[in-house]
Amino acid sequence: MVMNLRNVKIMGSIFSFNFMVIHAIFLFIFIKYSIPPMAKINVISVLFYFFLIFGCQFGWLRLFTVGIYLEVIIHMFFAVIYTGWDSGFQYTMLGMNVVVLYSEYVGRNLKMKNVIPMMPFGFLGLALYLSSYIIVYFNGAPYSLPKNINFFLNIILGIVVVSITLIVVQIFILIVISSEKKLEFQLSHDHLTGLPNRYYFADKVKEIKEEEGLEGYWCAIFDIDNFKSINDTYGHNCGDYVLSTLGDMVLKSEIDNCCRWGGEEFVVLAKFDSEDDAYAYFDERRKEVEAYDFKFNGFPLKVTITVGMAACTTSDAQGNETWISEADEKLYYGKNHGKNQVVR
């Protein structure tokens, strides 16, 4: 669920239009059954929501949040004291509490300026709710609607309140789930390359070991040759370009079983039928990097990698994966004996 200012404006206009239609229905009912005070109030409500439809598009979202809540609780208060408790208008406040608190959350999430805390308005709504009940209980209502109209209003208002509550809560749940997934991705993936980090990789290795074992798997550590020289000559932005390009070009084909190990090093875990197959695969990745036309700000770059590979078959007494150390030792050997090669 994408939450941005544009979507919030659209949602505000949709809510305003629906509320305008609902109040137009109320206006018709109050005129038909001769309840002038409520007819006048609903004329104001219809005009208010008509104005708010366009106001939301201009970004007047604080007016939407506060104005819509005040309109609802004030309308609820007068509707109850004029027509009695049986009309069901008191239900509207229950749904609006969810809407305004959600609106405050959206405002804070989008980092809008001067977000208004809505909890005090909620207590104001509670005060009007209790006041209307007390007034009607001791004094009765000056007007009454036919029994079938009260039945109709209770059904309609119940549907509206429950629907609004369900929609808002469902949207909130989708936003929370989306935020959690985004946070989980950020915690488990490298920001620059988009590849998994070493912690995610460790969990992936554990999962493979538990489900099928590591027999037939090979580990390779890729290291960019002369990476410090690239940073020193062309700057760190160029180094970032090389890292992200390498991630896109070579490693994301194996994204579930690879990671950015740290700095200019990447680790790939893949299953092969033989050592020769593993070597051929990793050497093909090396050749792709060597042949790739790296360019930064129009300047061509020569980029190569050295790869150390090892079979994923051994662990030490503490359960640590010694094959990573073996691959790292072979990588170190390759870096000191010509670079741009796969060492097995």
N, C-alpha and C positions, 0 to 999 in steps of 0.2 A: 504494500500500500504506500504510494508515494504521497508524502505530505509536503506541499509547497504553497507559497502564497497564492498562486493562480488557482489551485484546487480549492483552497480555503475560501477564496472569493466566490467561486462557482457554487460551492456548498452553501455558503451564506445566502446567496441569491435564491437558491432552490428552497431553502427553509423559509425565507421571507415570502416567496410566492405562495407556498403551501399554507402558511399561516394567514395570508391575506384572503385566500379562498375560504378557509375555515371561518374567519371572522365575517366574511360576506354571507355565509350560511347563517351564522348567529344573528346578523343584522336582519336578515329576512324573517327569522323566527320571532325576534323581539318586536319587529314592526307588525307582523301578522297577529301576535297575541297581545298587542298594546302594552308594551313595557317601555315607555319613552326613555327613562334614564339609561337603560342598557342599550337601546337603539342608538342614542347619541354617543355613548362610549364606543360602540362598535364602528360607527362612522369614523371616529378618530383612529381606531385600530386599523381599519382598512387603509386609510390614507397613510398611516405610519408605515405599514408594511410595503405599500406601493413605493414610498420614498426609499425604504431600506433596500429594496431589490436593486436599485441603481446605486445606492450608497455603498453597498458591498463591493461593487465593481470599481469604485473610486478608492477603495481601501479603508473605508470608515468602519473597521472591524471592532474597535472599542465601542462604538455606538451600537453595533449589532449585539455584542455580548451583553452590555449593560442595559441597553434600551429594550431588547426583546424580553429580558428577564423581568424588568420593571413593568413592562406592558402586561405580561402574563399574570404576575402576582396581583397587580392592581385590578386587572379585569376579573381575575378569580375572586378577589375580595368583594367587589361590588356585585358580581353575578350571584354569589352566595347570599349576600345580605338582602338582595332584591328578589331573588327567586327561590331561595331556600336550599337546604342541604340535598334535597332529593334530585336536583338537576344535575349533580355530578361535576360541577365546574371546579370543585376543590381538587380533583385528580390532576388537573393540568400542572399544578406546581410540582408534583412529584416527578414528572418527566422532565421539567425544565431544570431541576437541580442537576440532573445528569448532563444536560446540554451545556449549561454555563460553566460547570467545572471542567468539562472537556474542552470548552472554548479557551479557558484560561491555560490549560495544558498545551493546547496548540500554539497559543501566543508565546508562551515561554519556550516551547520547542523551536519555534521559528525565530526566536530572539528578537521579537518585536519590542519596540521602545514603550516604556510606561504601561506594562501589562497590569491591568487592574485586578487585585485579589477579589475573588467572587464569594468567598466564604461569608463575609459580613452581609452580603445581599441574600445569601441563603438563610441567615438568621432573621433578616427582615421578612423574607417570605414566610418563615415559620411563624413569626409574630402575627402577620396578617391572616394566615391560615387559622390560628387559634382564635384570633379576634373575631373573625367572621363566624366561626362556630359558636362562640359565646354569645355574640349579638343575636344570632338567629335562635339560639336555644332559649334565651330569656325574652326576646321581643317578637319572635316570629318574622316572617318575610311579608312585605307589603304587596307583593305580586306572587302569582303562582302560574305555572305552566300546566297544560293538560297532562294527564298521567302518561298517555302514549308518547308525548313529546319528551317528557323526562326519561322515559324508557329509551327513546331514540338517542337522546343526548348522552346518556350513560354508556350506551353501546359505542357511539362514535368517539366520545372522549376516551373511553377505555382503549379502543383500537389505536387512536392517535398517540396516547401516552405510552402504551406498551411498544408500539412500533418505533417511536422515536428512541425510547430507551434501548431497545434491541439493536437498532441501527447504529446508534452512537457507541454502545459498548462493543459491538462487533468491529466497528472501524478502529476503536481503541485497541482491541485485541490484535487486529492485523498489523497495526503500527508497532505495537510492542514486539510481536513476533519478528517483523521485518527488522526492527532495531536490534533485537537479540542476534539475529542471523548476521547482520552487518558487523556487530561487535565481535561475534565469534570469528568471523572471517578476518577481521583486523588483527585479532589476537593470534590467529593461527597462520597468517600469511604475511609475506614480506610486502611492504608498502610499495617499494620501487618496481619490483618485477611482477608482483601478483602471484608469485609462487609460494607454496607452503614453506613455513619456517622449520627449523630443526626440531622444534617441540612437536609440531604436527607430524613430522616425518617419524619421530620416535614412536608416536602412537600408531602410525600406519605400520611400522615394522612389527610392533607388538601384535597388532590385529592379524597380520599375515602369519606370524609364528603360531598364533592360537588356532587359526582356521585351517591352515594347510602346511605349515612349516616352511622353512627357508631353503629347503633342498632345491637346487636348480637356479636359485637367485644369485645375481651378481651385483656387486656394488661398484660404482665408479665415481671418483671425485674429479670434477672438472675445475681447472684453475686457469684464469686468463693470464697469458704470458705478458710480462712487462707492463702490468696494469698500473703500477706506480708511475712509470714513465709516461703513460697516456694521461694520467691525472696531472702530472707536473708540466707536461707540454701543452695540453689543450684545455686543462681545467677540469674541475670535478663534475661540471655539467656534462662534459664529454664522457667522463667515466660512467656517469649514470646512464647516458644514452647507450653505451656499450653493454652495460649490465642488463638493462631492460630489453634491448634488442636480442641479446643472447638468450634471455628467458623466453621471449616470443618465438624465436626461430628454432631453437634446438630442444628446449626442455619441456615446453608445455604439451608436447605430444605424449609425455609420460607424467603428466602433472600429478596424478594420484600417488606416484611413487618417486617423487623427487622433491628437492627443496633447495632454497638458498642457504648454504651452510654457514655463511658469514663472509664479509668482505667480498672478494672476487671468486669465492669457491662455491660450487654447486655439487650436490650429491644426487645421483640417479640410482634407483634400484629397479632391476628388470630381470625377468625370468627367461632363460635360454636353454636349449637342448645340450649345448656343449660350450667349452671355453672358447673354441674358435668362433662360434656364433656370437658370443658375447663380445669378443674382441672386434669382430667385423662390424657389429652394430655401433660400438663406441667409437671406432675409428671412422665410421661414416659420419657421425656427428662432428668429429674433429675436422674432417675434410669439408663439411658444409660451412663451418665457421671460417676456415681458411679461405674458402672460395667466395664468401659473402662480401658484397660491396658495401662496406661500412663507410658512411659519409657523415661528417658533423660540420654544420655551417659551411657546406660546400667543399670541405677538405677531406680527401680520401684517407682512410685509416687501414692499416694492415693489422688484423687481429687474429691471433691464433690461441689455441688452448693446449694444455698438457693434461693428460688423463691418467690416473692411477686406478687399476681395477683389482678386485679380489672376490673370491667366492664366499658367499654368505653361509659358512658352515661351522664356524667356531665361535665360542664365547668363553670368557675366562671364568674363574671360580665364582666371581660376584655376578655373573650373568651379563657383563658388558660385552658389546659386540666388537670383538677384536678384529673382525674383518674390515671395519672402518679404519682402524689403525694400520692394518696391512695395506689398504688402498692408499692411505695417506703417505705411507713410507715409499710406495712405488711412485706416487705423484712427485714426492720430493726427489727421488732418484731421476725421474724424467726431467724435472726442472733444472737439475745440475748436469744433465748429459744431453744437451741440445734442444730441449723444449719441443713443442708442437708434435707430440707423439703420444701414443697410448702404451703404457707400461703394464705388462701382465706378469 
